[in-house]
Amino acid sequence: MLSVTLDTNILVSGSFWTGDSFRILDLIDRKQITCVISKDIITEYDKIIISDEIIEKIKNKSLILSKVIQKVILNSEIAEPKTKLNLIKDDVADNIILECAKEGKVDFIITNDNHLLRLKEFKGIKIVTPKEFLKRLAP
């Protein structure tokens, strides 16, 4: 079974909007792919969803926080990276995604973040957008 680490932007997008990110969260929920996340990723997600920007979007669009993310966390393996990386200098917070993926020995990092996408690959782990990942899954 394929294993993935999701960037926080995928978790947030899939929590509030239907689309490719939501479809990936659904695949995890249905145990068709394995997700590996870290406490750092969960902490970052928590900070983002209570930010003024997200709260404003929820209020303005009457969006409801999806229970999918709770299921994803419950259905995910939690990696505890032993090594801190400093590979991405422009946005050091992105390094937690690389740390988790490396520790969890995943097949893919799924992100919409250009700092990560520019790498294309890290230690044999492919870095792709949700759309690219779903295309690879299609028969």
KAGIMO-V507261 format. One record per residue. N is the residue number from 1. PHI is phi in radians with two decimals (NA if undefined). PSI is psi in whole degrees, 0 to 359 (* if undefined). Layout:
N & PHI & PSI
N & PHI & PSI
This chain:
1 & NA & 138
2 & -1.19 & 144
3 & -2.10 & 146
4 & -2.38 & 155
5 & -2.02 & 129
6 & -1.71 & 133
7 & -1.20 & 156
8 & -1.01 & 326
9 & -1.11 & 331
10 & -1.30 & 318
11 & -1.05 & 315
12 & -1.16 & 311
13 & -1.04 & 314
14 & -1.22 & 339
15 & -1.36 & 329
16 & -1.96 & 337
17 & -2.34 & 146
18 & -1.41 & 154
19 & 2.60 & 198
20 & -1.05 & 317
21 & -1.10 & 318
22 & -1.08 & 319
23 & -1.07 & 322
24 & -1.18 & 318
25 & -1.06 & 322
26 & -1.15 & 321
27 & -1.07 & 322
28 & -1.17 & 314
29 & -1.03 & 323
30 & -1.54 & 7
31 & 1.03 & 35
32 & -1.60 & 340
33 & -2.41 & 158
34 & -1.76 & 136
35 & -1.94 & 136
36 & -2.10 & 120
37 & -2.24 & 169
38 & -2.11 & 166
39 & -1.05 & 324
40 & -1.09 & 320
41 & -1.18 & 317
42 & -1.10 & 318
43 & -1.09 & 316
44 & -1.11 & 318
45 & -1.02 & 312
46 & -1.01 & 318
47 & -1.10 & 319
48 & -1.19 & 316
49 & -1.24 & 345
50 & -1.79 & 8
51 & -1.24 & 156
52 & -1.00 & 321
53 & -1.06 & 313
54 & -1.23 & 317
55 & -1.03 & 320
56 & -1.12 & 318
57 & -1.11 & 320
58 & -1.13 & 314
59 & -1.11 & 314
60 & -1.24 & 327
61 & -1.88 & 5
62 & 0.93 & 38
63 & -1.42 & 146
64 & -1.99 & 134
65 & -1.06 & 123
66 & -1.26 & 143
67 & -1.35 & 354
68 & -1.00 & 318
69 & -1.10 & 322
70 & -1.09 & 319
71 & -1.14 & 320
72 & -1.05 & 313
73 & -1.09 & 317
74 & -1.12 & 327
75 & -1.60 & 2
76 & -1.73 & 155
77 & -1.51 & 140
78 & -1.77 & 119
79 & -1.68 & 143
80 & -2.06 & 91
81 & -1.00 & 134
82 & -1.63 & 343
83 & -2.06 & 131
84 & -1.58 & 135
85 & -1.91 & 154
86 & -2.37 & 45
87 & -1.35 & 320
88 & -1.72 & 109
89 & -1.49 & 327
90 & -1.19 & 331
91 & -2.58 & 86
92 & -1.05 & 336
93 & -1.09 & 335
94 & -1.16 & 339
95 & -1.11 & 335
96 & -1.14 & 332
97 & -1.21 & 315
98 & -1.10 & 318
99 & -1.05 & 314
100 & -1.13 & 313
101 & -1.08 & 318
102 & -1.13 & 312
103 & -1.09 & 320
104 & -1.46 & 356
105 & 0.88 & 49
106 & -1.42 & 168
107 & -1.53 & 326
108 & -2.43 & 146
109 & -1.85 & 128
110 & -1.92 & 124
111 & -2.70 & 162
112 & -2.01 & 10
113 & -1.50 & 122
114 & -1.12 & 329
115 & -1.05 & 319
116 & -1.38 & 316
117 & -1.05 & 327
118 & -1.04 & 331
119 & -1.20 & 327
120 & 1.18 & 323
121 & -2.73 & 149
122 & -2.52 & 116
123 & 0.90 & 40
124 & 1.46 & 0
125 & -1.66 & 123
126 & -1.33 & 139
127 & -1.96 & 115
128 & -2.39 & 163
129 & -1.38 & 164
130 & -0.99 & 318
131 & -1.07 & 315
132 & -1.10 & 318
133 & -1.09 & 313
134 & -1.12 & 325
135 & -1.11 & 320
136 & -1.15 & 330
137 & -1.36 & 333
138 & -1.10 & 139
139 & -1.23 & *
